[in-house]
Amino acid sequence: MENFENQKFCQSCAMPMADDELYGTNADGTKNEDYCIYCFKDGEFTSDMTMDEMMKFCIDKMCEVHPEFDKDEASAMMMEVFPKLKRWAND
């Protein structure tokens, strides 16, 4: 298993951001280290989703990238992680 201690994760979708090419962008064009390019662009979130909608969207993606997980396992992991992410922590 990878070492997740120093790993950055998108604070919206929990995608690992191993390289800064995956960082979203702020309004001034600088990199945003909290959110990925798929969730945050030009200082704004790319979609107006609830946390539940984001989790549902991400379950299939996670299972594609990690076939060792089934949808129930992916969902359980997301239920644990998503409420702790910066975007959803105050919901």
PDB file of N, CA, C and O in Angstrom, chain B, residues numbered from 101:
ATOM      1  N   MET B 101       0.843  -1.188   0.000  1.00  0.00           N
ATOM      2  CA  MET B 101       0.000   0.000   0.000  1.00  0.00           C
ATOM      3  C   MET B 101       0.887   1.251   0.000  1.00  0.00           C
ATOM      4  O   MET B 101       1.947   1.277   0.627  1.00  0.00           O
ATOM      5  N   GLU B 102       0.442   2.261  -0.699  1.00  0.00           N
ATOM      6  CA  GLU B 102       1.209   3.510  -0.783  1.00  0.00           C
ATOM      7  C   GLU B 102       1.219   4.224   0.564  1.00  0.00           C
ATOM      8  O   GLU B 102       0.352   4.000   1.409  1.00  0.00           O
ATOM      9  N   ASN B 103       2.209   5.082   0.748  1.00  0.00           N
ATOM     10  CA  ASN B 103       2.267   5.923   1.946  1.00  0.00           C
ATOM     11  C   ASN B 103       1.421   7.169   1.690  1.00  0.00           C
ATOM     12  O   ASN B 103       1.775   8.001   0.855  1.00  0.00           O
ATOM     13  N   PHE B 104       0.312   7.297   2.404  1.00  0.00           N
ATOM     14  CA  PHE B 104      -0.611   8.413   2.183  1.00  0.00           C
ATOM     15  C   PHE B 104      -0.325   9.607   3.090  1.00  0.00           C
ATOM     16  O   PHE B 104      -0.954  10.657   2.959  1.00  0.00           O
ATOM     17  N   GLU B 105       0.627   9.442   4.008  1.00  0.00           N
ATOM     18  CA  GLU B 105       0.876  10.486   4.988  1.00  0.00           C
ATOM     19  C   GLU B 105       1.245  11.828   4.355  1.00  0.00           C
ATOM     20  O   GLU B 105       0.739  12.869   4.775  1.00  0.00           O
ATOM     21  N   ASN B 106       2.109  11.812   3.363  1.00  0.00           N
ATOM     22  CA  ASN B 106       2.547  13.055   2.726  1.00  0.00           C
ATOM     23  C   ASN B 106       1.825  13.328   1.409  1.00  0.00           C
ATOM     24  O   ASN B 106       2.151  14.283   0.705  1.00  0.00           O
ATOM     25  N   GLN B 107       0.871  12.512   1.086  1.00  0.00           N
ATOM     26  CA  GLN B 107       0.122  12.635  -0.160  1.00  0.00           C
ATOM     27  C   GLN B 107      -0.909  13.765  -0.059  1.00  0.00           C
ATOM     28  O   GLN B 107      -1.607  13.890   0.947  1.00  0.00           O
ATOM     29  N   LYS B 108      -0.996  14.578  -1.102  1.00  0.00           N
ATOM     30  CA  LYS B 108      -2.045  15.598  -1.157  1.00  0.00           C
ATOM     31  C   LYS B 108      -3.261  14.997  -1.855  1.00  0.00           C
ATOM     32  O   LYS B 108      -3.133  14.260  -2.833  1.00  0.00           O
ATOM     33  N   PHE B 109      -4.443  15.325  -1.335  1.00  0.00           N
ATOM     34  CA  PHE B 109      -5.693  14.876  -1.924  1.00  0.00           C
ATOM     35  C   PHE B 109      -6.554  16.096  -2.193  1.00  0.00           C
ATOM     36  O   PHE B 109      -6.551  17.051  -1.416  1.00  0.00           O
ATOM     37  N   CYS B 110      -7.294  16.064  -3.297  1.00  0.00           N
ATOM     38  CA  CYS B 110      -8.235  17.142  -3.583  1.00  0.00           C
ATOM     39  C   CYS B 110      -9.213  17.234  -2.426  1.00  0.00           C
ATOM     40  O   CYS B 110      -9.759  16.223  -1.984  1.00  0.00           O
ATOM     41  N   GLN B 111      -9.430  18.426  -1.946  1.00  0.00           N
ATOM     42  CA  GLN B 111     -10.311  18.660  -0.812  1.00  0.00           C
ATOM     43  C   GLN B 111     -11.775  18.793  -1.228  1.00  0.00           C
ATOM     44  O   GLN B 111     -12.611  19.283  -0.469  1.00  0.00           O
ATOM     45  N   SER B 112     -12.064  18.345  -2.454  1.00  0.00           N
ATOM     46  CA  SER B 112     -13.437  18.290  -2.938  1.00  0.00           C
ATOM     47  C   SER B 112     -13.816  16.866  -3.336  1.00  0.00           C
ATOM     48  O   SER B 112     -14.880  16.379  -2.957  1.00  0.00           O
ATOM     49  N   CYS B 113     -12.935  16.186  -4.111  1.00  0.00           N
ATOM     50  CA  CYS B 113     -13.262  14.846  -4.613  1.00  0.00           C
ATOM     51  C   CYS B 113     -12.368  13.742  -4.059  1.00  0.00           C
ATOM     52  O   CYS B 113     -12.607  12.564  -4.325  1.00  0.00           O
ATOM     53  N   ALA B 114     -11.341  14.106  -3.292  1.00  0.00           N
ATOM     54  CA  ALA B 114     -10.408  13.160  -2.658  1.00  0.00           C
ATOM     55  C   ALA B 114      -9.449  12.489  -3.635  1.00  0.00           C
ATOM     56  O   ALA B 114      -8.795  11.509  -3.278  1.00  0.00           O
ATOM     57  N   MET B 115      -9.355  12.994  -4.848  1.00  0.00           N
ATOM     58  CA  MET B 115      -8.409  12.423  -5.803  1.00  0.00           C
ATOM     59  C   MET B 115      -6.982  12.709  -5.341  1.00  0.00           C
ATOM     60  O   MET B 115      -6.676  13.833  -4.943  1.00  0.00           O
ATOM     61  N   PRO B 116      -6.103  11.701  -5.389  1.00  0.00           N
ATOM     62  CA  PRO B 116      -4.697  11.965  -5.059  1.00  0.00           C
ATOM     63  C   PRO B 116      -4.098  12.946  -6.062  1.00  0.00           C
ATOM     64  O   PRO B 116      -4.317  12.824  -7.268  1.00  0.00           O
ATOM     65  N   MET B 117      -3.345  13.914  -5.559  1.00  0.00           N
ATOM     66  CA  MET B 117      -2.706  14.903  -6.435  1.00  0.00           C
ATOM     67  C   MET B 117      -1.192  14.777  -6.262  1.00  0.00           C
ATOM     68  O   MET B 117      -0.551  15.582  -5.586  1.00  0.00           O
ATOM     69  N   ALA B 118      -0.653  13.754  -6.890  1.00  0.00           N
ATOM     70  CA  ALA B 118       0.767  13.437  -6.745  1.00  0.00           C
ATOM     71  C   ALA B 118       1.657  14.468  -7.430  1.00  0.00           C
ATOM     72  O   ALA B 118       2.827  14.613  -7.078  1.00  0.00           O
ATOM     73  N   ASP B 119       1.116  15.166  -8.385  1.00  0.00           N
ATOM     74  CA  ASP B 119       1.954  16.136  -9.082  1.00  0.00           C
ATOM     75  C   ASP B 119       1.189  17.428  -9.294  1.00  0.00           C
ATOM     76  O   ASP B 119      -0.032  17.425  -9.450  1.00  0.00           O
ATOM     77  N   ASP B 120       1.923  18.534  -9.297  1.00  0.00           N
ATOM     78  CA  ASP B 120       1.263  19.842  -9.301  1.00  0.00           C
ATOM     79  C   ASP B 120       0.521  20.148 -10.596  1.00  0.00           C
ATOM     80  O   ASP B 120      -0.194  21.146 -10.676  1.00  0.00           O
ATOM     81  N   GLU B 121       0.682  19.305 -11.606  1.00  0.00           N
ATOM     82  CA  GLU B 121      -0.100  19.480 -12.833  1.00  0.00           C
ATOM     83  C   GLU B 121      -1.583  19.188 -12.577  1.00  0.00           C
ATOM     84  O   GLU B 121      -2.442  19.570 -13.372  1.00  0.00           O
ATOM     85  N   LEU B 122      -1.869  18.522 -11.485  1.00  0.00           N
ATOM     86  CA  LEU B 122      -3.254  18.191 -11.146  1.00  0.00           C
ATOM     87  C   LEU B 122      -3.909  19.256 -10.270  1.00  0.00           C
ATOM     88  O   LEU B 122      -5.101  19.163  -9.976  1.00  0.00           O
ATOM     89  N   TYR B 123      -3.144  20.266  -9.847  1.00  0.00           N
ATOM     90  CA  TYR B 123      -3.701  21.334  -9.007  1.00  0.00           C
ATOM     91  C   TYR B 123      -4.638  22.215  -9.820  1.00  0.00           C
ATOM     92  O   TYR B 123      -4.370  22.531 -10.979  1.00  0.00           O
ATOM     93  N   GLY B 124      -5.741  22.603  -9.193  1.00  0.00           N
ATOM     94  CA  GLY B 124      -6.650  23.556  -9.815  1.00  0.00           C
ATOM     95  C   GLY B 124      -6.009  24.936  -9.862  1.00  0.00           C
ATOM     96  O   GLY B 124      -4.873  25.122  -9.426  1.00  0.00           O
ATOM     97  N   THR B 125      -6.751  25.900 -10.397  1.00  0.00           N
ATOM     98  CA  THR B 125      -6.201  27.249 -10.521  1.00  0.00           C
ATOM     99  C   THR B 125      -7.071  28.270  -9.797  1.00  0.00           C
ATOM    100  O   THR B 125      -8.298  28.170  -9.769  1.00  0.00           O
ATOM    101  N   ASN B 126      -6.396  29.250  -9.217  1.00  0.00           N
ATOM    102  CA  ASN B 126      -7.067  30.379  -8.586  1.00  0.00           C
ATOM    103  C   ASN B 126      -7.473  31.387  -9.649  1.00  0.00           C
ATOM    104  O   ASN B 126      -7.097  31.254 -10.814  1.00  0.00           O
ATOM    105  N   ALA B 127      -8.238  32.393  -9.251  1.00  0.00           N
ATOM    106  CA  ALA B 127      -8.710  33.416 -10.186  1.00  0.00           C
ATOM    107  C   ALA B 127      -7.554  34.130 -10.883  1.00  0.00           C
ATOM    108  O   ALA B 127      -7.679  34.551 -12.033  1.00  0.00           O
ATOM    109  N   ASP B 128      -6.421  34.263 -10.174  1.00  0.00           N
ATOM    110  CA  ASP B 128      -5.270  34.956 -10.766  1.00  0.00           C
ATOM    111  C   ASP B 128      -4.361  34.023 -11.571  1.00  0.00           C
ATOM    112  O   ASP B 128      -3.291  34.435 -12.019  1.00  0.00           O
ATOM    113  N   GLY B 129      -4.785  32.768 -11.756  1.00  0.00           N
ATOM    114  CA  GLY B 129      -4.024  31.821 -12.558  1.00  0.00           C
ATOM    115  C   GLY B 129      -2.994  31.004 -11.788  1.00  0.00           C
ATOM    116  O   GLY B 129      -2.390  30.088 -12.345  1.00  0.00           O
ATOM    117  N   THR B 130      -2.786  31.328 -10.504  1.00  0.00           N
ATOM    118  CA  THR B 130      -1.836  30.552  -9.707  1.00  0.00           C
ATOM    119  C   THR B 130      -2.454  29.199  -9.352  1.00  0.00           C
ATOM    120  O   THR B 130      -3.672  29.024  -9.389  1.00  0.00           O
ATOM    121  N   LYS B 131      -1.594  28.263  -9.013  1.00  0.00           N
ATOM    122  CA  LYS B 131      -2.040  26.915  -8.655  1.00  0.00           C
ATOM    123  C   LYS B 131      -2.733  26.928  -7.290  1.00  0.00           C
ATOM    124  O   LYS B 131      -2.321  27.644  -6.378  1.00  0.00           O
ATOM    125  N   ASN B 132      -3.779  26.132  -7.169  1.00  0.00           N
ATOM    126  CA  ASN B 132      -4.472  25.958  -5.899  1.00  0.00           C
ATOM    127  C   ASN B 132      -4.169  24.547  -5.414  1.00  0.00           C
ATOM    128  O   ASN B 132      -4.596  23.574  -6.035  1.00  0.00           O
ATOM    129  N   GLU B 133      -3.439  24.427  -4.315  1.00  0.00           N
ATOM    130  CA  GLU B 133      -3.002  23.128  -3.825  1.00  0.00           C
ATOM    131  C   GLU B 133      -4.086  22.357  -3.081  1.00  0.00           C
ATOM    132  O   GLU B 133      -3.873  21.198  -2.728  1.00  0.00           O
ATOM    133  N   ASP B 134      -5.235  22.967  -2.835  1.00  0.00           N
ATOM    134  CA  ASP B 134      -6.319  22.289  -2.120  1.00  0.00           C
ATOM    135  C   ASP B 134      -7.230  21.490  -3.049  1.00  0.00           C
ATOM    136  O   ASP B 134      -7.777  20.463  -2.646  1.00  0.00           O
ATOM    137  N   TYR B 135      -7.394  21.951  -4.284  1.00  0.00           N
ATOM    138  CA  TYR B 135      -8.374  21.357  -5.183  1.00  0.00           C
ATOM    139  C   TYR B 135      -7.752  20.965  -6.520  1.00  0.00           C
ATOM    140  O   TYR B 135      -6.820  21.613  -6.997  1.00  0.00           O
ATOM    141  N   CYS B 136      -8.278  19.898  -7.117  1.00  0.00           N
ATOM    142  CA  CYS B 136      -7.742  19.405  -8.391  1.00  0.00           C
ATOM    143  C   CYS B 136      -8.289  20.198  -9.577  1.00  0.00           C
ATOM    144  O   CYS B 136      -9.220  20.993  -9.446  1.00  0.00           O
ATOM    145  N   ILE B 137      -7.678  19.955 -10.740  1.00  0.00           N
ATOM    146  CA  ILE B 137      -8.074  20.648 -11.967  1.00  0.00           C
ATOM    147  C   ILE B 137      -9.504  20.310 -12.393  1.00  0.00           C
ATOM    148  O   ILE B 137     -10.140  21.081 -13.112  1.00  0.00           O
ATOM    149  N   TYR B 138      -9.999  19.172 -11.953  1.00  0.00           N
ATOM    150  CA  TYR B 138     -11.354  18.780 -12.334  1.00  0.00           C
ATOM    151  C   TYR B 138     -12.422  19.445 -11.467  1.00  0.00           C
ATOM    152  O   TYR B 138     -13.564  19.606 -11.897  1.00  0.00           O
ATOM    153  N   CYS B 139     -12.050  19.827 -10.255  1.00  0.00           N
ATOM    154  CA  CYS B 139     -13.013  20.424  -9.323  1.00  0.00           C
ATOM    155  C   CYS B 139     -12.926  21.950  -9.247  1.00  0.00           C
ATOM    156  O   CYS B 139     -13.915  22.604  -8.915  1.00  0.00           O
ATOM    157  N   PHE B 140     -11.766  22.525  -9.546  1.00  0.00           N
ATOM    158  CA  PHE B 140     -11.554  23.955  -9.285  1.00  0.00           C
ATOM    159  C   PHE B 140     -10.768  24.584 -10.423  1.00  0.00           C
ATOM    160  O   PHE B 140      -9.655  24.156 -10.729  1.00  0.00           O
ATOM    161  N   LYS B 141     -11.350  25.604 -11.050  1.00  0.00           N
ATOM    162  CA  LYS B 141     -10.699  26.281 -12.176  1.00  0.00           C
ATOM    163  C   LYS B 141     -11.007  27.770 -12.117  1.00  0.00           C
ATOM    164  O   LYS B 141     -12.154  28.172 -11.920  1.00  0.00           O
ATOM    165  N   ASP B 142      -9.976  28.575 -12.289  1.00  0.00           N
ATOM    166  CA  ASP B 142     -10.122  30.039 -12.314  1.00  0.00           C
ATOM    167  C   ASP B 142     -10.806  30.580 -11.056  1.00  0.00           C
ATOM    168  O   ASP B 142     -11.588  31.529 -11.115  1.00  0.00           O
ATOM    169  N   GLY B 143     -10.490  29.947  -9.907  1.00  0.00           N
ATOM    170  CA  GLY B 143     -11.007  30.439  -8.629  1.00  0.00           C
ATOM    171  C   GLY B 143     -12.408  29.996  -8.288  1.00  0.00           C
ATOM    172  O   GLY B 143     -12.984  30.476  -7.311  1.00  0.00           O
ATOM    173  N   GLU B 144     -12.974  29.088  -9.072  1.00  0.00           N
ATOM    174  CA  GLU B 144     -14.346  28.639  -8.810  1.00  0.00           C
ATOM    175  C   GLU B 144     -14.445  27.123  -8.949  1.00  0.00           C
ATOM    176  O   GLU B 144     -13.690  26.503  -9.698  1.00  0.00           O
ATOM    177  N   PHE B 145     -15.381  26.545  -8.223  1.00  0.00           N
ATOM    178  CA  PHE B 145     -15.649  25.121  -8.398  1.00  0.00           C
ATOM    179  C   PHE B 145     -16.263  24.919  -9.785  1.00  0.00           C
ATOM    180  O   PHE B 145     -17.041  25.747 -10.260  1.00  0.00           O
ATOM    181  N   THR B 146     -15.904  23.817 -10.417  1.00  0.00           N
ATOM    182  CA  THR B 146     -16.360  23.566 -11.790  1.00  0.00           C
ATOM    183  C   THR B 146     -17.791  23.037 -11.835  1.00  0.00           C
ATOM    184  O   THR B 146     -18.425  23.058 -12.890  1.00  0.00           O
ATOM    185  N   SER B 147     -18.302  22.565 -10.703  1.00  0.00           N
ATOM    186  CA  SER B 147     -19.691  22.108 -10.664  1.00  0.00           C
ATOM    187  C   SER B 147     -20.285  22.422  -9.301  1.00  0.00           C
ATOM    188  O   SER B 147     -19.590  22.456  -8.285  1.00  0.00           O
ATOM    189  N   ASP B 148     -21.570  22.647  -9.313  1.00  0.00           N
ATOM    190  CA  ASP B 148     -22.296  22.960  -8.090  1.00  0.00           C
ATOM    191  C   ASP B 148     -22.979  21.683  -7.619  1.00  0.00           C
ATOM    192  O   ASP B 148     -24.146  21.437  -7.924  1.00  0.00           O
ATOM    193  N   MET B 149     -22.233  20.873  -6.870  1.00  0.00           N
ATOM    194  CA  MET B 149     -22.748  19.589  -6.393  1.00  0.00           C
ATOM    195  C   MET B 149     -22.819  19.587  -4.877  1.00  0.00           C
ATOM    196  O   MET B 149     -22.102  20.324  -4.201  1.00  0.00           O
ATOM    197  N   THR B 150     -23.688  18.753  -4.366  1.00  0.00           N
ATOM    198  CA  THR B 150     -23.683  18.483  -2.937  1.00  0.00           C
ATOM    199  C   THR B 150     -22.607  17.431  -2.673  1.00  0.00           C
ATOM    200  O   THR B 150     -22.078  16.833  -3.610  1.00  0.00           O
ATOM    201  N   MET B 151     -22.290  17.208  -1.428  1.00  0.00           N
ATOM    202  CA  MET B 151     -21.315  16.175  -1.095  1.00  0.00           C
ATOM    203  C   MET B 151     -21.813  14.807  -1.559  1.00  0.00           C
ATOM    204  O   MET B 151     -21.030  14.021  -2.092  1.00  0.00           O
ATOM    205  N   ASP B 152     -23.084  14.511  -1.371  1.00  0.00           N
ATOM    206  CA  ASP B 152     -23.632  13.218  -1.807  1.00  0.00           C
ATOM    207  C   ASP B 152     -23.539  13.055  -3.318  1.00  0.00           C
ATOM    208  O   ASP B 152     -23.211  11.973  -3.805  1.00  0.00           O
ATOM    209  N   GLU B 153     -23.824  14.114  -4.059  1.00  0.00           N
ATOM    210  CA  GLU B 153     -23.718  14.055  -5.521  1.00  0.00           C
ATOM    211  C   GLU B 153     -22.272  13.815  -5.948  1.00  0.00           C
ATOM    212  O   GLU B 153     -22.012  13.052  -6.879  1.00  0.00           O
ATOM    213  N   MET B 154     -21.334  14.470  -5.262  1.00  0.00           N
ATOM    214  CA  MET B 154     -19.922  14.284  -5.585  1.00  0.00           C
ATOM    215  C   MET B 154     -19.498  12.845  -5.299  1.00  0.00           C
ATOM    216  O   MET B 154     -18.773  12.246  -6.094  1.00  0.00           O
ATOM    217  N   MET B 155     -19.935  12.295  -4.191  1.00  0.00           N
ATOM    218  CA  MET B 155     -19.584  10.913  -3.864  1.00  0.00           C
ATOM    219  C   MET B 155     -20.132   9.949  -4.915  1.00  0.00           C
ATOM    220  O   MET B 155     -19.418   9.053  -5.366  1.00  0.00           O
ATOM    221  N   LYS B 156     -21.376  10.127  -5.300  1.00  0.00           N
ATOM    222  CA  LYS B 156     -21.975   9.254  -6.322  1.00  0.00           C
ATOM    223  C   LYS B 156     -21.195   9.351  -7.624  1.00  0.00           C
ATOM    224  O   LYS B 156     -20.945   8.336  -8.275  1.00  0.00           O
ATOM    225  N   PHE B 157     -20.810  10.561  -8.009  1.00  0.00           N
ATOM    226  CA  PHE B 157     -20.036  10.772  -9.227  1.00  0.00           C
ATOM    227  C   PHE B 157     -18.676  10.064  -9.144  1.00  0.00           C
ATOM    228  O   PHE B 157     -18.209   9.488 -10.126  1.00  0.00           O
ATOM    229  N   CYS B 158     -18.058  10.112  -7.978  1.00  0.00           N
ATOM    230  CA  CYS B 158     -16.702   9.577  -7.812  1.00  0.00           C
ATOM    231  C   CYS B 158     -16.643   8.064  -7.641  1.00  0.00           C
ATOM    232  O   CYS B 158     -15.600   7.460  -7.895  1.00  0.00           O
ATOM    233  N   ILE B 159     -17.726   7.446  -7.222  1.00  0.00           N
ATOM    234  CA  ILE B 159     -17.704   5.994  -6.978  1.00  0.00           C
ATOM    235  C   ILE B 159     -17.312   5.240  -8.242  1.00  0.00           C
ATOM    236  O   ILE B 159     -16.419   4.394  -8.198  1.00  0.00           O
ATOM    237  N   ASP B 160     -17.963   5.529  -9.370  1.00  0.00           N
ATOM    238  CA  ASP B 160     -17.634   4.820 -10.615  1.00  0.00           C
ATOM    239  C   ASP B 160     -16.203   5.105 -11.048  1.00  0.00           C
ATOM    240  O   ASP B 160     -15.498   4.208 -11.511  1.00  0.00           O
ATOM    241  N   LYS B 161     -15.775   6.355 -10.898  1.00  0.00           N
ATOM    242  CA  LYS B 161     -14.402   6.721 -11.277  1.00  0.00           C
ATOM    243  C   LYS B 161     -13.392   5.935 -10.442  1.00  0.00           C
ATOM    244  O   LYS B 161     -12.407   5.415 -10.967  1.00  0.00           O
ATOM    245  N   MET B 162     -13.648   5.858  -9.145  1.00  0.00           N
ATOM    246  CA  MET B 162     -12.721   5.144  -8.268  1.00  0.00           C
ATOM    247  C   MET B 162     -12.655   3.658  -8.623  1.00  0.00           C
ATOM    248  O   MET B 162     -11.578   3.061  -8.623  1.00  0.00           O
ATOM    249  N   CYS B 163     -13.798   3.074  -8.921  1.00  0.00           N
ATOM    250  CA  CYS B 163     -13.830   1.647  -9.275  1.00  0.00           C
ATOM    251  C   CYS B 163     -13.143   1.377 -10.615  1.00  0.00           C
ATOM    252  O   CYS B 163     -12.586   0.298 -10.818  1.00  0.00           O
ATOM    253  N   GLU B 164     -13.179   2.348 -11.529  1.00  0.00           N
ATOM    254  CA  GLU B 164     -12.458   2.215 -12.801  1.00  0.00           C
ATOM    255  C   GLU B 164     -10.950   2.211 -12.565  1.00  0.00           C
ATOM    256  O   GLU B 164     -10.228   1.381 -13.117  1.00  0.00           O
ATOM    257  N   VAL B 165     -10.490   3.136 -11.750  1.00  0.00           N
ATOM    258  CA  VAL B 165      -9.059   3.280 -11.486  1.00  0.00           C
ATOM    259  C   VAL B 165      -8.554   2.189 -10.544  1.00  0.00           C
ATOM    260  O   VAL B 165      -7.411   1.745 -10.656  1.00  0.00           O
ATOM    261  N   HIS B 166      -9.403   1.764  -9.626  1.00  0.00           N
ATOM    262  CA  HIS B 166      -9.036   0.740  -8.634  1.00  0.00           C
ATOM    263  C   HIS B 166     -10.017  -0.421  -8.710  1.00  0.00           C
ATOM    264  O   HIS B 166     -10.931  -0.510  -7.890  1.00  0.00           O
ATOM    265  N   PRO B 167      -9.840  -1.322  -9.692  1.00  0.00           N
ATOM    266  CA  PRO B 167     -10.792  -2.431  -9.857  1.00  0.00           C
ATOM    267  C   PRO B 167     -10.840  -3.385  -8.664  1.00  0.00           C
ATOM    268  O   PRO B 167     -11.730  -4.230  -8.573  1.00  0.00           O
ATOM    269  N   GLU B 168      -9.877  -3.244  -7.753  1.00  0.00           N
ATOM    270  CA  GLU B 168      -9.899  -4.096  -6.559  1.00  0.00           C
ATOM    271  C   GLU B 168     -11.006  -3.695  -5.584  1.00  0.00           C
ATOM    272  O   GLU B 168     -11.310  -4.438  -4.651  1.00  0.00           O
ATOM    273  N   PHE B 169     -11.607  -2.523  -5.796  1.00  0.00           N
ATOM    274  CA  PHE B 169     -12.715  -2.059  -4.954  1.00  0.00           C
ATOM    275  C   PHE B 169     -14.035  -2.244  -5.690  1.00  0.00           C
ATOM    276  O   PHE B 169     -14.132  -1.958  -6.883  1.00  0.00           O
ATOM    277  N   ASP B 170     -15.049  -2.721  -4.977  1.00  0.00           N
ATOM    278  CA  ASP B 170     -16.379  -2.718  -5.570  1.00  0.00           C
ATOM    279  C   ASP B 170     -17.088  -1.426  -5.136  1.00  0.00           C
ATOM    280  O   ASP B 170     -16.560  -0.659  -4.331  1.00  0.00           O
ATOM    281  N   LYS B 171     -18.261  -1.205  -5.666  1.00  0.00           N
ATOM    282  CA  LYS B 171     -18.968   0.058  -5.394  1.00  0.00           C
ATOM    283  C   LYS B 171     -19.304   0.241  -3.915  1.00  0.00           C
ATOM    284  O   LYS B 171     -19.264   1.359  -3.401  1.00  0.00           O
ATOM    285  N   ASP B 172     -19.632  -0.846  -3.238  1.00  0.00           N
ATOM    286  CA  ASP B 172     -19.937  -0.743  -1.812  1.00  0.00           C
ATOM    287  C   ASP B 172     -18.706  -0.334  -1.004  1.00  0.00           C
ATOM    288  O   ASP B 172     -18.798   0.486  -0.091  1.00  0.00           O
ATOM    289  N   GLU B 173     -17.551  -0.917  -1.351  1.00  0.00           N
ATOM    290  CA  GLU B 173     -16.314  -0.561  -0.652  1.00  0.00           C
ATOM    291  C   GLU B 173     -15.931   0.885  -0.939  1.00  0.00           C
ATOM    292  O   GLU B 173     -15.539   1.619  -0.032  1.00  0.00           O
ATOM    293  N   ALA B 174     -16.044   1.295  -2.200  1.00  0.00           N
ATOM    294  CA  ALA B 174     -15.732   2.674  -2.571  1.00  0.00           C
ATOM    295  C   ALA B 174     -16.651   3.646  -1.835  1.00  0.00           C
ATOM    296  O   ALA B 174     -16.200   4.672  -1.325  1.00  0.00           O
ATOM    297  N   SER B 175     -17.927   3.320  -1.782  1.00  0.00           N
ATOM    298  CA  SER B 175     -18.894   4.170  -1.101  1.00  0.00           C
ATOM    299  C   SER B 175     -18.577   4.284   0.393  1.00  0.00           C
ATOM    300  O   SER B 175     -18.635   5.373   0.963  1.00  0.00           O
ATOM    301  N   ALA B 176     -18.243   3.163   1.016  1.00  0.00           N
ATOM    302  CA  ALA B 176     -17.916   3.178   2.449  1.00  0.00           C
ATOM    303  C   ALA B 176     -16.685   4.037   2.720  1.00  0.00           C
ATOM    304  O   ALA B 176     -16.651   4.787   3.696  1.00  0.00           O
ATOM    305  N   MET B 177     -15.678   3.928   1.860  1.00  0.00           N
ATOM    306  CA  MET B 177     -14.475   4.748   2.024  1.00  0.00           C
ATOM    307  C   MET B 177     -14.811   6.231   1.892  1.00  0.00           C
ATOM    308  O   MET B 177     -14.333   7.054   2.673  1.00  0.00           O
ATOM    309  N   MET B 178     -15.628   6.564   0.909  1.00  0.00           N
ATOM    310  CA  MET B 178     -15.988   7.963   0.680  1.00  0.00           C
ATOM    311  C   MET B 178     -16.822   8.519   1.829  1.00  0.00           C
ATOM    312  O   MET B 178     -16.669   9.682   2.202  1.00  0.00           O
ATOM    313  N   MET B 179     -17.699   7.696   2.389  1.00  0.00           N
ATOM    314  CA  MET B 179     -18.512   8.149   3.530  1.00  0.00           C
ATOM    315  C   MET B 179     -17.620   8.503   4.715  1.00  0.00           C
ATOM    316  O   MET B 179     -17.962   9.368   5.521  1.00  0.00           O
ATOM    317  N   GLU B 180     -16.487   7.838   4.815  1.00  0.00           N
ATOM    318  CA  GLU B 180     -15.535   8.102   5.891  1.00  0.00           C
ATOM    319  C   GLU B 180     -14.710   9.357   5.605  1.00  0.00           C
ATOM    320  O   GLU B 180     -14.470  10.160   6.507  1.00  0.00           O
ATOM    321  N   VAL B 181     -14.276   9.527   4.356  1.00  0.00           N
ATOM    322  CA  VAL B 181     -13.321  10.576   3.988  1.00  0.00           C
ATOM    323  C   VAL B 181     -13.979  11.916   3.643  1.00  0.00           C
ATOM    324  O   VAL B 181     -13.519  12.962   4.100  1.00  0.00           O
ATOM    325  N   PHE B 182     -15.032  11.895   2.856  1.00  0.00           N
ATOM    326  CA  PHE B 182     -15.585  13.143   2.309  1.00  0.00           C
ATOM    327  C   PHE B 182     -15.995  14.173   3.361  1.00  0.00           C
ATOM    328  O   PHE B 182     -15.717  15.358   3.177  1.00  0.00           O
ATOM    329  N   PRO B 183     -16.651  13.767   4.467  1.00  0.00           N
ATOM    330  CA  PRO B 183     -17.035  14.787   5.458  1.00  0.00           C
ATOM    331  C   PRO B 183     -15.840  15.514   6.082  1.00  0.00           C
ATOM    332  O   PRO B 183     -16.009  16.570   6.692  1.00  0.00           O
ATOM    333  N   LYS B 184     -14.644  14.960   5.934  1.00  0.00           N
ATOM    334  CA  LYS B 184     -13.438  15.580   6.493  1.00  0.00           C
ATOM    335  C   LYS B 184     -12.734  16.493   5.497  1.00  0.00           C
ATOM    336  O   LYS B 184     -11.821  17.227   5.875  1.00  0.00           O
ATOM    337  N   LEU B 185     -13.136  16.460   4.249  1.00  0.00           N
ATOM    338  CA  LEU B 185     -12.502  17.305   3.228  1.00  0.00           C
ATOM    339  C   LEU B 185     -12.920  18.755   3.417  1.00  0.00           C
ATOM    340  O   LEU B 185     -14.036  19.040   3.851  1.00  0.00           O
ATOM    341  N   LYS B 186     -12.018  19.662   3.088  1.00  0.00           N
ATOM    342  CA  LYS B 186     -12.226  21.098   3.322  1.00  0.00           C
ATOM    343  C   LYS B 186     -13.537  21.609   2.714  1.00  0.00           C
ATOM    344  O   LYS B 186     -14.248  22.388   3.349  1.00  0.00           O
ATOM    345  N   ARG B 187     -13.861  21.176   1.487  1.00  0.00           N
ATOM    346  CA  ARG B 187     -15.078  21.684   0.827  1.00  0.00           C
ATOM    347  C   ARG B 187     -16.340  21.277   1.572  1.00  0.00           C
ATOM    348  O   ARG B 187     -17.316  22.027   1.576  1.00  0.00           O
ATOM    349  N   TRP B 188     -16.345  20.113   2.198  1.00  0.00           N
ATOM    350  CA  TRP B 188     -17.557  19.566   2.794  1.00  0.00           C
ATOM    351  C   TRP B 188     -17.589  19.646   4.318  1.00  0.00           C
ATOM    352  O   TRP B 188     -18.633  19.394   4.920  1.00  0.00           O
ATOM    353  N   ALA B 189     -16.499  19.980   4.937  1.00  0.00           N
ATOM    354  CA  ALA B 189     -16.378  19.940   6.409  1.00  0.00           C
ATOM    355  C   ALA B 189     -17.402  20.809   7.117  1.00  0.00           C
ATOM    356  O   ALA B 189     -17.791  20.497   8.242  1.00  0.00           O
ATOM    357  N   ASN B 190     -17.847  21.882   6.495  1.00  0.00           N
ATOM    358  CA  ASN B 190     -18.794  22.798   7.145  1.00  0.00           C
ATOM    359  C   ASN B 190     -20.236  22.550   6.783  1.00  0.00           C
ATOM    360  O   ASN B 190     -21.129  23.262   7.243  1.00  0.00           O
ATOM    361  N   ASP B 191     -20.479  21.522   5.943  1.00  0.00           N
ATOM    362  CA  ASP B 191     -21.865  21.206   5.531  1.00  0.00           C
ATOM    363  C   ASP B 191     -22.665  20.642   6.675  1.00  0.00           C
ATOM    364  O   ASP B 191     -23.842  20.323   6.507  1.00  0.00           O
TER     365      ASP B 191
END
